[in-house]
Amino acid sequence: MINFCFHKFGKVENGYQYCQKCGIAVAAPKINCNHKWEFAYEQGVGTIFGNTYKRIMVYRCVHCGEIKREELK
């Protein structure tokens, strides 16, 4: 049985919009956003015996969910 729904999407949460009737989630459309970046996590890339090591800071916009990465050396 297939359920049909005339979706009514609410506000963007965590980069997704949820239908207020059936709960299905879709990726939020890309819009011009005045990003407010929030720290998400830090990544480290390196080698055991080499001297190359990179730190990558990952940020996420609290409004649209877009992610950006900043490399620190």
Helices and strands as residue ranges (DSSP letters): E 9-13, E 16-19, E 25-27, E 37-46, E 53-61, E 67-72
